[in-house]
Amino acid sequence: MHLSMHNWMRSEPIEVTLARLARYGYGSIEIKGEPDQYDTKEVRAQLDHYKLDCWGAVTLTLAERNLCAKDEQQRAATVQYMKDCVTMVKELDGQELTIVPSTVGKITPDGTPEEEWQWCVDGLKEIHELASASGVRMCIEGLNRFETHFVNRGDQAKALADAVAPDVGVCLDAFHVNIEEVDFYQAIRDAGDRLVDFHVADNNRMACGMGALDWPAIVEELKGIGYDGALTVEFVAPIDRTPANQYPDAVETNPVDISPEEMQFIIDHGSSLLSESFYDMLVEKCATTLLPLI
C-alpha cells in the first residue's frame, strides 16, 4: 500500500499540489477527472520532478454527467467524458479509473431500476473497451444515499462491475462505507481481490485521525485481504459557520482556476473552498495518521 490523494477538493496549480504531496511523504496523486484542464506532458514532467506517480483518476460526475440519464445524448456525452478520463490516465502512466456512475447529488431516478441499470451497463461496457485496450483498470464507487440514488454499497458496486466485465473492480470510500454498510470490515472482506481503490476520510469527512474511525484496524483489514493499492485521501471538510468554529481561517477568499460547476459542487458537498493553510493541515494530518500504519 501507499498513500495517494485526490486534488479536486481545492483548486490550485497542479505543481502546488504535487509539491505538498511530496513534502508530506505521499507516493502518488489520483488526479481529478477533468482532462481538458491538463496538459499531460507537462503533468508527467512535474510528477517526475517531485518523484510521484499518477495512481489514476476519479470521475467528477457532476452537472450533466450521468450514465443513468434518460436522455440518450446526455449518456453519450458522459461516456465520451469518461473515455477522455481513461486517455488522461493512460498518458500519465496511471493504473486505474474510479467511476461514479450517476450525477453526485442526484437522488431521484430518471427511469425504472431496470432501465437505469441497462443504460449504465451499456455505457460502462463502451468505456471498458477503451480502458482494457489502454491498460487502465476501471472500478465502481458507491456513494451514500444522500449523494446518489443509484449505487450506495459495496455489493451493489460489485454487481455493477460483474455486469460489465470480470476485470472491473470496486472502490470503497471509508466515509460512505461508514454510513451505508452493516459491517465496515465485512465490506472490505467482501470486496476481496476486486478492491482496486480505497478512499479515506474520517467519519465526519475531516482528515483521517480527526474523527471516530479506527485507522489501525481498517489498515489491518486491508492487509488481510492482500490489498496493495492506494489509500487515497479524500477529505471534504465541512465549514463551521457558527461561533463554535475551531478553524476561522478555513475558507478560501480568493479562489482561482475553478469552473462554476466545480465551485458549486464543492459548495454543495463541503460548504466552501478551503484555504491553503487549512488544507495543508488536513493533508499533513492524513499523512501522520496513515503512513506509520502502511
N, C-alpha and C positions, 0 to 999 in steps of 0.2 A: 504494500500500500504506500501511497504518497499523498501529500497534501496539495490540493488544487483549489481554484476559486473561480467563480463567475465574476464578470465585470459589468453586468447590466445594472447593478444597484447604485452606481454612481457614474455620472457622465464626466469623463476626463480623457485627455490624450492617452492612448494605449501605452505609451512609454512610461507615463507616470504610474500607471497600474503595474506594469511589469517591474519597474524599479522597486516598488513597495513589496511585491511578492518575493522578489529576490532577497530583499533586506530581512524579511522575516522567515526565510527558510522554506518557502513553498517550492514545489517541484514543477508546477505547470499552471496553465490557465485553461478554463473551459470558457471559450470566448462567446460573447453574446451573438445570437443568431441574427445579425444584421449585415449580410455580406456586402451590401452597397457602401457600407461605411469604411471598409478596409481595403487597402492595397496589400494583398497577401505577401508580395515580395518584400515590402517594407516591414510588415509584421514579423516575417520569418527572420529578417536581419536583426530586428530588435530582440526576438526570442533568443537568437544565438548570442547576442551581446550580453544578455542577462543570464545566460545558461539555464534557460527554462524551456519546457516543451509545451506544445499545444496538446492538451488531453483530448479536446474535442470541442463541441459547441452545444448549446441548448437553443431550441426554437423559442423565439419570443412570439407566442401565438396570441397576438393582440389585435385590436381593431377588426378588420375584415378577414383575418386569417382564421380559417376554421375548416378542418377536414370533414366535419359533420354538418356543414351548411346545406340547406335545402337548395340553394342556388348553385347550379352546375358550374357557372363561370367563377363564382367565388371559390368553390372547391378546387377548380383547375388552377386558379391563381395561387392558392395555398400550396398545392402540390409543387408548382414551379418554385415558389419561395423556398420550400424545404429542400428541393433539389439543389438550389443555389447554396443552401447551407452545407449540403453534402460536399459540393465542389470546393467551398471555402475550407472545410475541414481537411479534405484531401490535399489542397495546395499548402496547408500549414503542417502537413505530416501528422495530423491528428488521428485518433483511433476510433472515436465514437461520436454519434449524434443523438442527443437526448431529445425526444419528441413529445411535446404536449399536444395531443391531437386536436382539442377544441379550444375555442377562444377563452382565455383566462378571464374570469369574472362573469362569464355567461352561464347562468344556471337554469335557463329554460330551453327545452329542446326545439329543434326545427322540424322534427318528424317523429315517426314511431321509433321505438327502440330498434326494431329490425331494419328500418330504413337508415337510421344514423349509423348503425353498425356496419352495414354494407357499404355506405358511402365512404366511411373511414377506412375500412379494409381495402377497398379498391384503390384509394389514394395512397395508402401506405405501401401496397404492392408495387405501385408505379415508382414510388420513391426508392423502394428496396432494390429494384433492378439497377438503378444507378449506384446506390450505396454498395451493393455487393460487388459490382464491377470496379468500384473505386477503393475497395479495401476499408470501408468505413462501416462499423457495426452500429446498427440502429438499436435504440432501446426506448421503451414506452414509459412515460412517467405519469402517475396518477396524482391528482391534487385533491385537497379536502373538499367536502360538499359545498362549502361556501364560495368556492372559486371555480367549480365546474360541476355540471350535472352528469358528465359522461363517464370518466374513469377516476375513481377515488381510492381504490385499494390495490394492493399488490397482486391479488389473484385476478382482478379484472384486467390489470395491465398485462399479466402473463397470458390470459385468454386472448387478448387482442394480439399480442405478439405471436402466439401459436397460430392464429388465423392468417398471419402474413407469411411467415417463413420460420423454419427451425432455428436459424441463427439470429433472429431478432430477440433482443433481451429486454430486461426490465430495469428501470431506475427507481430506487426508493429514495424518498426525502424524509429525513427524521422528523421534521416539523409536521408534515402531512400524516406520516405513519402514526405519530403520537395522538392524532385526532381520530383517525379512521379505523385503525386495526384493533382487534380484540386483544392481541398479544404482540407487543412490539417485536420481541425477539423471535417469535414464531414466524412473523412476516419475513424476517431475514432468512430464517432456515427454509421457509417455503420457496423463496426466490432461488436459493441454491446457486447452481452454476449458471443460471440465467441472469444473475445480477451483474450488470455491466457498469453501473454508475451509482454512487451513493452520495446524496446531497446532505449537507449538515448545517443545522442551525439549532438553537435550543428550543425548548417547548414554547417559549414566548417569542420566538423568532429573532432573539438577540444573538450575539456571538456565543459560540459553544463555551460553556462554563459560566454563563450568566443567567442560567435558568435551572430547571429541576432534572434534566436528563442525566443519566448515569453513563458518562462517556467511556470510562474504562470497561464497563460491561458491554456496551454497544460495540466497541472495537474488538473485544474478545469474541463476541458472537460473529462478527465479520471474519475474523481469523479462523473461526471454527468451520465456516463453510468454504474456506480457501479463497476468499475474495482478495484479489491483489490489484484492484484498480485504484481509483482516486477517492479520497474523501473531499468532496467538492463543496467548499464553503459558499453558503447562500443565505446569509442573514438578511432580513428585511426589517430593520429596527423601527418599531413604532415611535412616533414623535409624541411626547407628552406636552399637551397644551394647557396644563393646569399648574398651580403654584407648587405642586409636588414634584415638578420636573427636576431630576438629578443632573440633566445634561442640557443646560441652557444654550450651549453653542452647537447643538446637534444639526441645525438646519442650514443648508447652503443658501446664501442670499444672492449669489450671482452665478446661476447655472450656465454652463457653456456646452456646446456640442451635443445638444439633445433635441430630438424631434418633439413636436407637440404630443404625438401619440405615446412616445416613451415616457414623457413627463407625466401625462395623465395616468399611465399605467403605474408609475411609481407612487403618485399621489393616492391612487385608489388602493394600493396594496401595502404601502409603507408610510403613508401620511405625507411625506415630502422627500426631497432630495437631501442627502446627508452631507454635512460639511466635511472637508478634508480631514480635520483633526479628529472628529468623532469617528469617521470611517476608518481612519488609520488605527485608532484604538481598538476597534472591533476586529480588524484584520489581525492585529497583533495578539489579541485575546484568544482567537481561534487557534493560532499557531502555538501559543504557550500551553493551551489546554490539550491539543491533539498530538503534536509532534512527539512528546515523550511516550505516547501510547503506541506509536506505529514504528 
